[in-house]
């Protein structure tokens, strides 16, 4: 298969649009609460978001691994493999999501101990958490459904599912908070409703677009102890990689909290901008994951080479565009989140770090998709661990010397390492097509 820019665009564009709407949720939550003009409320949403994202990111491999297995199954054109790549992770996702609800008290106590927020910030975060935890089963099921649709190259369906749910969330945010004055509870309820709606829409689209009857293969959901061991083993590398990233983000929140409520709130806004940029790159990674998985399924080394080439070209283009946009609209971006002079001052003082973020983060975020799409997960785990060690050392020294700037230096170096320590393993990816 000769992969052209047009072929890549047809898959990448919907994925980029759909994935970039995800961090918009956190951004809108922060912006809507920010309009109320209370730093402790912004900090509460920031802490609550970190806690929930910790839970979801810990099992984010449900989407990543499902996309890879679904793409490989598509390349093989095997109905059994396609069905099992959906049903098995759905069963696991449902079990994990229900476990979160059952263990919610322990989860909150552990998160509160790790982050150690100020009393008022912690109180607001608790309100957010108590509502959001009931969306856990739906979020994890959404990961598997969207991952499966991505792997099947159902770009339009993926786009519709995510965009509809996320736009609904944004609209309900505005209505519940700015119109009904429900505060943080309104933000959380809006998100919960959107999560349930997204699951329903995704499930309908899976059944509607599948080229064969999935229910004829429902037996593939049943896993023996051996099957479960294989699934767990294949996902363990991604789980450990996710743990490294979660430690990273939670340390950002913990250290930011120790630097004061204003710094925590300003960092929350900065982080939302980096999330938006990261998810744009994630759209490219998703497209590369689909084509790379298909290349492995078909044992097509030429297709894999084309994927690597186009991934590099598209990432470079996005780095240039995103850097220019961040530079040109620096003032306008912060005004979307808050009008508090102190927070604006802190944001602008730290904004130079945002200018270098696309360059240092882009290649690592997109090449990661090629590795996961082909099931080459061990290098992802190893590179993440090494990168985390670099971050922990630099932030420990840097914060003592330069305060918040030291923290953001460590943040930037973490993203540098995600490419520097991963790319040397690209040969292992190519071996899978031989």
N, C-alpha and C positions, 0 to 999 in steps of 0.2 A: 504493500500500500504506500503510495506517494502522498504524504501528508503535506497539504498546502496551508498557507496562512488563512485562506478562506475556510478550509475544513476546521482548523483550530479555532478560528473566530466563532464559528457556528456553535461550538461547544463552550468555549471560554466565556463569551460575552454573557450568556444567561447565568453561568456560574458566578461570574464577577458581580453581576447585579444582585443575585440572590444572596450571596455570602456577605456582601457589604451592607445589606439591610440588617444583618444580625447585630453588629456593634452599634447600629443606630438605636437599638432598643436601650442599651445602657446609656448612650449619649443623650437620648431624649429624656430618659428617667432623670439623669443628672441635670439637664437643661431645664426641665419643667420644675423640678424641686428647687433649682437655683434661682428661678424667678421669684420664689418666696422670700429670698434675701436673708436666709439663715444658714450660716456655715455648718452648724451642727447637723442640719437636715441633709446637706450635700454629703457630709462625711458619713452619715448614717446609711444613705443609699450606696455610697462607695463601699463601705464595709459589708453591707448586706449583699451587694453584687459580688464581691470577692468571695464570700462564703458560698453562695450558690454556684458561682462559676467554678469554685474549687471542686464541688461535688460533681458538676457536669463535665468539667475538663478531665477529672480523674478517670471518667469512663467515656471520654471523647473518642477513644479508639473504636467504640461501637460504630461510629460513622466512618472513620478512616478505614478500618479493616473491612467493613461491609462494602465500601466502595471498591476496594482492591479485589476482594473475592468475587463481587458481582461483575466487575470488568473482565476478570479472567474467565469467569463462567460464560460471559457473553462471547469472548473470543473463541471459546471451545464450542459454542452453540449447543450447550447441554442444558436441557430443561430441569433435570434433577439438580444439577449444580446451581442453577439460577434460583430455584425454589429454596434449596437449603441455605443459600447465601442470604436469604431474607428471613426465613422462619427461625433459624437457630439463634441469630443475634437478637431477634425480637423477644424470644423466650427469656434469654439472659437479661435483656434490658428491662423487661417487666419485673423480673425478680429483684433486680438491684434497686429499681425505683421504689418498689413497695418497701424494701428494706430501709431506704432513707426515711420514709415516713415513720416507720416503726421505731427508728433510732434517733428521731429528731432532737430529743432532749440531750442525749449524749453528744450529738453533732454540734449543737449550739454551745454547750459547755466547753468542748474542745476548741472550737473556733474562737470563743471569747478569751480563752486562756492564751492562745497563740497570738492573737492580734492585739489584745489589751487596749481596747479603745477607751476614750474618755467616757464618763458615766452617761452624759446626754447623748453622745454619738452612739454608744452601745444600746441605749434604750430605743432609739430610732431604728437601729439595725435589727433589733429583735422583732419589732413590729413587721418589718419587711420580710424577715426570715420565716416567721410563723405562718404567713400566708403562702409564700413562694414554695415552701417545702412540699405542698400538696400537688405541685405541678411536676415533680420529679419523674414519675412513671411516664408521663406524656412527653416530656423533653427527651428522655432516653429512647423511647419508642420512635420519636421523630428523628433522632439521629440515625437509627437503622433504616427507617423508611426513606429518608432523604439520601442516605449513603447508597442504598440499593438503586434508587432512581438515577443517581449520578453514575454509578457503575454501568447501568444499562444505557447510558448516553441519553437519558430522558431529560434533556436540558430545559425544555419549555415547562415540563411538569415540575421540575425542581424549582424553577424560577417562580412559577405561580404559587406553589405551596408555601415557600418561604416569604415571598413578598406579601401575599395576602395576609398571612398570620402576623407579620411584623408591622404592616401598615395598620391593621386592626389594633394592634398593641399601642401604636403611637397615637391613634385617634382616641382610644379609650383613656390613655394617659392624660391627654389634654382635657377631656371631658370630666374625668373623675377628680383631677387635681385642681384645674383652673376654674371649672364651672361648679362642681359639687363640693369643692374645698375639702377633699378627703385625705389630703396630705400623702404621706408615705404609704398608708394603707391603700389609697387609690391607685398608686403606681403598681403595687404588688398585685392587686386584684385584676387590674387591666392586663398585666402580663400573664396571669394564670388563665384568664379567659382565652387569650390569644394562643397559649400553648395547647389547650384542649382543642380549639378550633383547627389549629395547624395539623394536629394528629388526625382528626376526622377527614380533613381534605386530603391529606397525604395518603391515607388508607384507601380512600375512594379512587384516587388517581392511579395507585398501584394496580388495583383490580381492573380498572377501566382500560389501561394502556398495555397491560401484559399480553403478549402474543399467544399465550397458552393458559389453560385453566390451572391456576395456582393450587386450588383446593384438591386437585388430583394428586398433588405431591405433598399434601399436608403431613404425611408420615415422615417427611424429611426433618420435621421439627423435633422429632424424638431423637435423643442423643444417648448413646450408651456411655458408660464410664470412660471407655477408650476415646469416643468422639469428643466428650467434654474435655478430656485431658489434652487432646490435639488442639481444640479451640483455645483453651486456656494458655497453652504453650505458645501458640502463634500470636496471641495478643499480649503476652507478658512483656515483650520488649517495648511495645507501644504504651503499656501501662506504666512501666518504669520511666519511660521518656516523659509521660504526662506528669508523673510525680515530681520529676525534676523541674518542670515548668511551673507546677503549682507551688513548689517551695520558693521559686523565683518570685512569682507574683505576690505570694503572701508575705515574703520578706520586704517587698516594695511597700506593701500596705502597713506592715508592722513598723518599719523604720520611719515611714512617713508619718504615722500616728504619733510616734515618739518625738517627732520634730514639731508637733503642735497641730491643732485643728485647722488652722489656716493653710499650713503647708500640705496637710493631708487632702484638704479640699482642692487646692491648686493642682496637686499631683493627680487627683482623680480626673480633673479636666484634661490635663496633659495625656494621661493614660487613655482616655476616651478617643483622643485624636490618633494616638498610635494604634488603637484597636481598629479604627476606621481604615487606616493605611494598611495594616496587617491583613485585614479581611479582603481588601482589594487584591493583594498578592495571593491570598488563599484561593481566590477564584481561578487564578492561573494555575495554581498547584492542583486544584481539582480537575481541571481540563487535562493537564499533563498526566495525572493519575489514571484517568480513564483510558487515554491512548496508550500509556505505558503498560497498563494491565492487559489491554487488548493485544499488545505486541507480544507479551509473554504467553498469553493463551494461544496465539497463532505461531509462536516461535519465529517472529519476524524482526530480525535484528535491524534491518533497514528502517522500519517504522520507528523503532526505539531511538535510533540515531536522529531521525527527524524530530521526534518529540523533544529530545535534549536540545537540539538546535533552536527550535521554535520557542521553547521555554526560556532559553537564554535571551533571545531577541525580544520577546514580549516583556520580560522582566526589566531589561535595560530601558525600554521605552517607558514603562510605568515609573521607573525610578526618576527619570528626567521630568515627566509630567507632574508627579506628586511632589517633588522637591520644589518646583516652580509654584505650584498652587499653595503649598505651605508658606512659602516666602511672600507671595503676593497678598494673601488673605490672613496674615498673622493676626492683625488687630480684629478683623471681623469674626474670626473663629472663636476667640475667647468671649466676645460679646454675645454669642449664641448661648453660652452656658451661664453667665453671671454678669451682674452689673456692680457687684461689690468692688470698690476701688482697691482694697487690700489684695483680693484674690487676682484681680487683673494685673496688678503690679507684680505679684509673685509669678504669675503665668508668663508674662512678657520677659521677666528676668531669666526664666528657664527655657524659653522658646527656642534658643539656638540649638538645643539638643534635638528638637523636632526636625530641624533642617537636615541634619545628617542621618536621621532615622531611616528614610527610604533607601538610601545607599547601603547602609550597613545591614539592613534587615531583608531587603528584597530577594537576593539570590538564595539565602538560606531557607526562607519561607516557601519559595516556589520549587526548589530542587527536592525539598522534603517530599512533595507529592509524587515525584518519580520513584522514590524509594518505597513509599508505602503502597503505591499502586502496583508495584511488582512484588510485594511481599518481602522486600529486603529490609527487614526491620532492625536487625542487630546493630548495624552502623548508626541508625537513628538513636538507639538507646545509648550507645557508647559516646557519641558526640554530645548528646544532651547532658550526660553526667559530667564530662570534662568541662563543658561550658558552664554548668552550675558551679563547679568548684572555682572557676575563674571569677564568676560573679560574687560569690560569698567572700572571697579574699579581698577583692577590690572594694566592695561596699563596706567591709569592716574597717579597712584602712581609710578609704576615701571619705566616709561620712565624718570621721573624727577630724580629718584635715580640712575638708571643704563643705561640710554640711550636706544640704540637699543636692548641690552640684556633684558631690562625690557619689551620692546615690545614683544619680542619672548617668554618671560616667560608667558605673558598674552595669547599669541597665543597657547602655549602648554596647558595651563589650560582650554582654550576653548574646546579643543578636549577631555580632561579628563572629563569635565562636560557632553559632549554629550553622554557618556555611563553611568556615575554615576547617572545622573538625569533621564535617560530613562529606564534602565533595571528594576527598581522596579515595573514598570507597565506591566511586561510580563504576569501577570495573566489575564489582560484584553484581551490580544491576545488569550489566551487559551479558554476564555469564548465563543469566536465566533465559536468554533468547537463543542460546546455542543448542 
